[in-house]
Amino acid sequence: MSDKVRAARGLAIKGDVVGVAAAVAGAALFSTKPIFIKFAYVEGIDALTLLTLRMVIAFPIYLTIGLLVLRRARDLDARLLVAIAGNGMLGYYVASFLDFMALEEITAQLERLVLFTYPLFVVILGALFFGLPFRRLTIPALLAAYAGLALVFLGNMHHAGSGDIVWGSLLVLGAALAFALFQLFGRKLVGRVGATLYTSVAMGSAGCGLLLHYGLSRPLSGLAVSDDLLLIALAIAVVSTVLPSYLLNFALGRIGADGTAMVGNAGPLFTIALSATLLGEPFGLLEAAGTCLVLFGMWLFARR
């Protein structure tokens, strides 16, 4: 991207206060998810039950919106819907389940920073298997980001609690990889049906998969939780999932993908601030240095 184009885009972003505000609000709300999940785990719930509750609450919202859009949709075939449903299982079931399990073991800070690097997987896997161009800054960005993650990991080891940090880190790394594949497989699918219908079908398939998983592994009566847990699950579903998804899509239409991604870089900072103040998670020199390296790596990656 030339300096003139970058400057023009920067001016456009600065001039759209509403778009920037929507992007900031979306990034901030999305960053609350690991905080709410940590609060839920204190109440004694497990990852599968919490994720299933979140989907049960969010699913009717996406279903209603999806049905409204479906009435205007044309040229849909069963194979296309099956492909979207399968990809939804990968992105909203597999990736989310790994992410929720990881938060049983590691801090919200480390989880958010690892997930934050998923675009690097998108570029690397896209170049290797999907015929997409390879950006020249990907390698230095990758080195900087994962050097930063190593520092945060060491800081977490120094302040180790009861969780298995290595296992938790591998789980969230798997979540980042699964979400990157979800993005790659979804590139052409979204264009054929539109983002709203695509999200509704993908979320619906993931919801069905989660309910089947839960029903086969334990009694459905386990979903009858305390009022406190129900409120937390409601917050995860609405505050951390539904609202930010629409805010970020709105911002995407106002300030573009680059502008939304630029503002989204502040996401991990929101999580770190909340985890330190609300959860009491330690944030020392290693975590601070590592966070700066990760943010620098992703900033470098975003440059054209």
C-alpha positions as CSV (number, residue, x, y, z in Angstrom):
1,M,0.0,0.0,0.0
2,S,1.5,3.4,-1.0
3,D,1.9,6.2,1.5
4,K,-0.7,8.3,-0.3
5,V,-3.3,5.5,-0.2
6,R,-2.5,4.9,3.5
7,A,-2.8,8.6,4.3
8,A,-6.1,8.9,2.5
9,R,-7.5,5.9,4.3
10,G,-6.3,7.3,7.6
11,L,-8.1,10.5,6.9
12,A,-11.3,8.6,6.0
13,I,-11.1,6.7,9.3
14,K,-10.5,9.8,11.3
15,G,-13.5,11.5,9.7
16,D,-16.0,8.7,10.5
17,V,-16.5,9.1,14.2
18,V,-19.5,6.7,14.2
19,G,-17.5,4.0,12.4
20,V,-14.6,4.3,14.7
21,A,-16.8,4.3,17.8
22,A,-18.6,1.1,16.6
23,A,-15.2,-0.6,16.0
24,V,-13.9,0.4,19.4
25,A,-17.1,-0.7,21.1
26,G,-17.1,-4.0,19.2
27,A,-13.5,-4.7,20.1
28,A,-14.1,-3.8,23.8
29,L,-17.2,-6.0,24.1
30,F,-15.6,-8.9,22.3
31,S,-12.6,-8.7,24.7
32,T,-14.9,-9.2,27.7
33,K,-15.6,-12.8,26.7
34,P,-12.6,-14.4,28.5
35,I,-13.4,-12.3,31.6
36,F,-17.0,-13.6,31.8
37,I,-15.7,-17.2,31.2
38,K,-13.3,-16.9,34.1
39,F,-16.1,-15.7,36.3
40,A,-18.2,-18.6,35.3
41,Y,-15.5,-21.2,36.0
42,V,-15.3,-19.8,39.6
43,E,-18.9,-20.9,40.0
44,G,-17.9,-24.5,39.1
45,I,-19.2,-24.9,35.6
46,D,-17.2,-26.8,32.9
47,A,-16.3,-25.6,29.4
48,L,-18.8,-27.8,27.5
49,T,-21.8,-26.8,29.6
50,L,-20.9,-23.1,29.5
51,L,-20.4,-23.1,25.7
52,T,-23.6,-25.0,25.2
53,L,-25.5,-22.5,27.4
54,R,-24.0,-19.6,25.4
55,M,-25.1,-21.2,22.1
56,V,-28.6,-22.0,23.4
57,I,-29.0,-18.3,24.3
58,A,-27.4,-16.8,21.1
59,F,-28.9,-19.3,18.6
60,P,-32.5,-18.0,18.6
61,I,-31.2,-14.5,17.9
62,Y,-29.1,-15.6,14.9
63,L,-31.9,-17.9,13.7
64,T,-34.5,-15.1,13.7
65,I,-32.2,-12.8,11.7
66,G,-31.2,-15.6,9.4
67,L,-34.8,-16.5,8.6
68,L,-35.6,-12.9,7.8
69,V,-32.7,-12.8,5.4
70,L,-33.5,-16.2,4.0
71,R,-36.8,-15.0,2.7
72,R,-35.0,-12.6,0.4
73,A,-32.3,-15.1,-0.6
74,R,-32.2,-16.7,-4.1
75,D,-30.3,-19.4,-5.8
76,L,-29.5,-21.4,-2.7
77,D,-28.8,-25.1,-3.0
78,A,-28.4,-27.8,-0.4
79,R,-24.7,-28.4,-1.1
80,L,-23.9,-24.7,-0.4
81,L,-25.8,-24.8,2.9
82,V,-24.1,-28.0,3.9
83,A,-20.7,-26.4,3.1
84,I,-21.5,-23.4,5.3
85,A,-22.8,-25.6,8.1
86,G,-19.6,-27.7,8.0
87,N,-17.5,-24.7,8.1
88,G,-19.6,-23.3,11.0
89,M,-18.8,-26.5,12.9
90,L,-15.1,-25.8,12.5
91,G,-15.2,-22.1,13.4
92,Y,-18.0,-21.9,16.0
93,Y,-17.8,-25.4,17.5
94,V,-14.3,-26.8,17.3
95,A,-12.4,-23.4,17.7
96,S,-14.8,-22.2,20.4
97,F,-14.6,-25.4,22.4
98,L,-10.8,-25.5,22.3
99,D,-10.8,-21.8,23.4
100,F,-13.2,-22.4,26.3
101,M,-11.2,-25.4,27.4
102,A,-8.0,-23.4,27.3
103,L,-9.4,-20.8,29.7
104,E,-9.7,-23.5,32.3
105,E,-5.9,-23.7,32.3
106,I,-4.4,-20.3,31.3
107,T,-4.9,-16.6,32.0
108,A,-7.3,-14.5,30.0
109,Q,-4.2,-12.4,28.9
110,L,-2.3,-15.3,27.4
111,E,-5.5,-16.7,25.7
112,R,-6.4,-13.4,24.1
113,L,-2.8,-12.7,22.8
114,V,-2.5,-16.2,21.2
115,L,-5.9,-15.9,19.5
116,F,-4.9,-12.4,18.4
117,T,-2.3,-14.0,16.1
118,Y,-4.7,-16.1,14.0
119,P,-4.3,-13.8,10.9
120,L,-0.8,-15.0,10.6
121,F,-2.1,-18.6,10.2
122,V,-4.5,-17.3,7.6
123,V,-1.7,-15.9,5.5
124,I,0.6,-18.9,5.9
125,L,-2.0,-21.6,5.3
126,G,-3.5,-19.5,2.5
127,A,-0.2,-19.3,0.7
128,L,0.5,-23.0,1.2
129,F,-2.8,-24.6,0.4
130,F,-5.2,-21.9,-1.0
131,G,-3.1,-20.2,-3.6
132,L,-3.2,-16.8,-1.8
133,P,-0.2,-14.4,-2.0
134,F,2.3,-14.5,0.7
135,R,3.1,-11.1,2.3
136,R,6.7,-10.2,2.7
137,L,6.3,-8.9,6.2
138,T,4.6,-12.1,7.5
139,I,7.9,-13.8,8.6
140,P,9.2,-10.9,10.8
141,A,5.7,-10.3,12.1
142,L,5.5,-14.0,13.0
143,L,8.9,-13.9,14.8
144,A,8.0,-10.8,16.7
145,A,4.5,-12.0,17.7
146,Y,5.6,-15.4,18.9
147,A,8.7,-14.0,20.7
148,G,6.2,-11.9,22.6
149,L,4.0,-14.9,23.3
150,A,7.0,-16.7,24.7
151,L,7.7,-13.9,27.1
152,V,4.0,-13.9,28.3
153,F,4.2,-17.6,28.6
154,L,7.3,-17.4,30.8
155,G,5.6,-14.7,32.9
156,N,2.7,-17.0,33.3
157,M,5.0,-19.9,34.3
158,H,6.6,-17.6,36.9
159,H,3.1,-16.9,38.4
160,A,1.8,-20.4,37.8
161,G,-1.4,-21.4,39.6
162,S,-3.3,-24.6,39.4
163,G,-3.7,-24.7,35.6
164,D,-1.6,-26.6,33.1
165,I,-0.1,-23.7,31.1
166,V,1.5,-25.8,28.4
167,W,-1.7,-27.8,27.7
168,G,-3.8,-24.6,27.8
169,S,-1.5,-22.8,25.4
170,L,-1.7,-25.7,23.0
171,L,-5.5,-25.7,23.2
172,V,-5.8,-22.0,22.3
173,L,-3.2,-22.4,19.6
174,G,-5.4,-25.1,18.1
175,A,-8.4,-22.7,18.4
176,A,-6.4,-20.1,16.5
177,L,-5.5,-22.6,13.8
178,A,-9.2,-23.8,13.5
179,F,-10.5,-20.3,13.3
180,A,-7.9,-19.4,10.6
181,L,-9.1,-22.4,8.5
182,F,-12.7,-21.3,9.1
183,Q,-11.8,-17.9,7.7
184,L,-10.1,-19.4,4.6
185,F,-12.8,-21.9,3.8
186,G,-15.4,-19.2,4.3
187,R,-14.0,-16.6,1.9
188,K,-16.0,-17.7,-1.1
189,L,-19.0,-19.0,0.9
190,V,-19.7,-15.6,2.4
191,G,-19.7,-13.9,-1.0
192,R,-22.3,-16.3,-2.3
193,V,-24.9,-15.8,0.5
194,G,-23.9,-12.7,2.3
195,A,-22.4,-12.2,5.8
196,T,-25.7,-12.3,7.7
197,L,-27.1,-15.5,6.3
198,Y,-23.7,-17.1,6.4
199,T,-23.2,-16.3,10.1
200,S,-26.7,-17.6,10.9
201,V,-26.3,-20.9,9.2
202,A,-22.8,-21.4,10.6
203,M,-23.9,-20.6,14.1
204,G,-26.9,-22.8,13.7
205,S,-24.9,-25.8,12.7
206,A,-22.5,-25.2,15.6
207,G,-25.4,-25.0,18.0
208,C,-26.8,-28.3,16.8
209,G,-23.3,-29.9,17.1
210,L,-22.9,-28.6,20.6
211,L,-26.3,-29.8,21.7
212,L,-25.7,-33.2,20.2
213,H,-22.3,-33.4,21.9
214,Y,-23.8,-32.4,25.2
215,G,-26.7,-34.7,24.9
216,L,-24.5,-37.7,24.1
217,S,-22.1,-37.1,26.9
218,R,-24.3,-36.0,29.8
219,P,-28.0,-35.4,30.7
220,L,-29.6,-32.2,29.4
221,S,-30.7,-31.5,33.0
222,G,-27.1,-30.3,33.5
223,L,-28.0,-27.1,31.6
224,A,-30.2,-26.1,34.6
225,V,-27.7,-23.9,36.3
226,S,-27.9,-21.3,39.0
227,D,-29.2,-17.8,38.3
228,D,-25.7,-16.4,38.6
229,L,-24.3,-18.7,36.0
230,L,-27.3,-18.1,33.7
231,L,-26.6,-14.3,33.9
232,I,-23.0,-14.9,33.0
233,A,-23.9,-17.2,30.1
234,L,-26.3,-14.5,28.9
235,A,-23.6,-11.9,29.1
236,I,-21.2,-14.1,27.1
237,A,-23.9,-14.7,24.5
238,V,-25.2,-11.2,24.1
239,V,-22.5,-8.8,25.3
240,S,-19.5,-10.8,24.1
241,T,-20.9,-12.5,21.0
242,V,-24.0,-11.0,19.4
243,L,-23.5,-7.3,20.0
244,P,-19.8,-7.1,19.0
245,S,-20.5,-9.2,15.8
246,Y,-23.0,-6.6,14.5
247,L,-21.0,-3.6,15.7
248,L,-17.9,-4.9,13.9
249,N,-19.8,-5.6,10.8
250,F,-21.3,-2.1,11.0
251,A,-17.8,-0.7,11.4
252,L,-16.6,-2.7,8.5
253,G,-19.1,-1.0,6.2
254,R,-18.1,2.5,7.5
255,I,-14.3,2.4,7.8
256,G,-13.4,-0.7,5.9
257,A,-11.5,-3.9,6.8
258,D,-8.2,-2.1,7.4
259,G,-9.7,0.5,9.7
260,T,-11.7,-2.0,11.6
261,A,-8.6,-4.2,12.0
262,M,-6.5,-1.2,13.1
263,V,-8.9,-0.4,15.9
264,G,-9.3,-4.0,16.7
265,N,-5.6,-4.1,17.6
266,A,-6.6,-2.6,20.9
267,G,-8.7,-5.7,21.8
268,P,-6.0,-7.5,23.8
269,L,-5.3,-4.3,25.8
270,F,-9.0,-4.3,26.9
271,T,-8.7,-7.9,28.0
272,I,-5.4,-7.3,29.9
273,A,-6.8,-4.3,31.7
274,L,-10.0,-6.1,32.7
275,S,-8.1,-9.3,33.7
276,A,-5.7,-7.4,35.9
277,T,-8.4,-5.3,37.6
278,L,-11.3,-7.7,37.8
279,L,-9.6,-11.1,38.0
280,G,-6.4,-10.0,39.8
281,E,-4.2,-11.7,37.2
282,P,-0.6,-10.7,37.5
283,F,0.9,-8.4,34.8
284,G,4.6,-8.0,35.3
285,L,7.5,-6.9,33.1
286,L,7.6,-10.1,31.1
287,E,3.9,-9.9,30.3
288,A,4.2,-6.2,29.4
289,A,7.2,-6.7,27.1
290,G,5.6,-9.7,25.5
291,T,2.3,-7.9,24.9
292,C,4.3,-5.0,23.2
293,L,6.0,-7.5,21.0
294,V,2.8,-9.2,20.0
295,L,1.1,-5.9,19.2
296,F,4.1,-4.8,17.2
297,G,4.2,-8.0,15.3
298,M,0.5,-7.7,14.4
299,W,0.9,-4.0,13.5
300,L,3.8,-5.0,11.2
301,F,1.7,-7.8,9.7
302,A,-1.2,-5.4,8.9
303,R,1.1,-3.1,6.9
304,R,1.0,-3.6,3.1
